[in-house]
Amino acid sequence: MTDRGEPRDQTARVDHWLWAVRLYKSRSLATDACKGGHVKVNGRAAKPASPVRVGDTVEARAAGRERVVEVVRIIDKRVGALIAAECIVDHSPPPPPREEYVPPLFSRDRGTGRPTKKERRSLDKFRNR
């Protein structure tokens, strides 16, 4: 093993590598993702102990979006973010645009009961604009 956590044989477990390059916050989350079928290596479903080599393509469902990364360097220990970023080439599609929060235009206080006839008519008028 080298001083930066790179194994000499140039393979690593996929769950350890995903955690080391910071796609998952913990090793157990990476392992669970592999067991759940959310990780593919070169198009094939990967078990947690599947080997990863330089040049492999890893597809992972992480943080609510699909990530597609290419392995540039093998690491099996968590390193700094800058070094981890050098170990992958990200081919992921761009994240979907964030939806802006729009507060409700009409709201009633909770527990005030049914709307009165006047409130219901104003609601109907508002909806039918």
DAVENMO-V726512 format. One record per residue. N is the residue number from 1. RES is the residue in three letters. NEAR is the number of other C-alpha atoms within 10 Angstrom. D_LAST is the distance of its C-alpha to the last C-alpha in Angstrom with 2 decimals. Layout:
<<N;RES;NEAR;D_LAST> <N;RES;NEAR;D_LAST>>
This chain:
<<1;MET;11;69.30> <2;THR;8;68.78> <3;ASP;6;67.89> <4;ARG;13;64.16> <5;GLY;14;63.75> <6;GLU;16;64.19> <7;PRO;15;66.16> <8;ARG;11;69.20> <9;ASP;9;68.56> <10;GLN;15;65.14> <11;THR;18;63.18> <12;ALA;22;61.06> <13;ARG;19;59.12> <14;VAL;26;55.53> <15;ASP;29;54.19> <16;HIS;24;56.42> <17;TRP;27;55.49> <18;LEU;28;51.71> <19;TRP;23;52.24> <20;ALA;26;54.64> <21;VAL;26;52.27> <22;ARG;18;49.50> <23;LEU;19;47.05> <24;TYR;21;47.27> <25;LYS;14;47.89> <26;SER;15;50.71> <27;ARG;18;53.23> <28;SER;14;52.14> <29;LEU;16;48.53> <30;ALA;27;49.97> <31;THR;22;52.25> <32;ASP;15;49.49> <33;ALA;20;47.38> <34;CYS;23;50.41> <35;LYS;15;51.04> <36;GLY;13;47.44> <37;GLY;15;47.59> <38;HIS;18;45.32> <39;VAL;29;48.10> <40;LYS;19;49.73> <41;VAL;21;52.76> <42;ASN;14;53.23> <43;GLY;11;50.78> <44;ARG;11;52.52> <45;ALA;17;51.41> <46;ALA;25;53.40> <47;LYS;21;55.13> <48;PRO;23;55.56> <49;ALA;13;59.16> <50;SER;15;58.48> <51;PRO;17;60.18> <52;VAL;25;58.38> <53;ARG;18;60.31> <54;VAL;15;59.75> <55;GLY;15;57.73> <56;ASP;15;55.80> <57;THR;21;52.04> <58;VAL;24;50.27> <59;GLU;22;46.74> <60;ALA;24;45.32> <61;ARG;18;42.04> <62;ALA;17;42.00> <63;ALA;10;39.40> <64;GLY;7;36.61> <65;ARG;13;37.30> <66;GLU;16;39.87> <67;ARG;19;42.80> <68;VAL;19;45.37> <69;VAL;20;48.45> <70;GLU;20;51.90> <71;VAL;20;54.92> <72;VAL;16;56.92> <73;ARG;21;59.09> <74;ILE;26;59.97> <75;ILE;29;59.78> <76;ASP;22;60.03> <77;LYS;17;59.76> <78;ARG;19;56.85> <79;VAL;16;57.31> <80;GLY;12;55.52> <81;ALA;11;52.12> <82;LEU;9;53.59> <83;ILE;15;56.29> <84;ALA;20;53.88> <85;ALA;15;51.65> <86;GLU;12;54.76> <87;CYS;19;55.33> <88;ILE;20;52.25> <89;VAL;15;50.51> <90;ASP;14;46.80> <91;HIS;13;45.39> <92;SER;14;42.14> <93;PRO;10;38.87> <94;PRO;9;36.68> <95;PRO;10;34.57> <96;PRO;7;30.88> <97;PRO;6;28.71> <98;ARG;6;27.66> <99;GLU;6;24.07> <100;GLU;6;22.87> <101;TYR;6;21.94> <102;VAL;6;18.42> <103;PRO;7;18.47> <104;PRO;6;15.91> <105;LEU;6;13.12> <106;PHE;7;13.70> <107;SER;7;17.23> <108;ARG;10;19.62> <109;ASP;6;23.33> <110;ARG;6;25.32> <111;GLY;6;27.40> <112;THR;7;25.56> <113;GLY;8;25.19> <114;ARG;9;22.50> <115;PRO;11;19.54> <116;THR;9;20.32> <117;LYS;9;18.70> <118;LYS;9;17.06> <119;GLU;12;15.77> <120;ARG;12;14.54> <121;ARG;12;12.59> <122;SER;12;10.99> <123;LEU;13;10.29> <124;ASP;11;8.80> <125;LYS;10;6.56> <126;PHE;11;5.71> <127;ARG;8;5.65> <128;ASN;7;3.79> <129;ARG;5;0.00>>
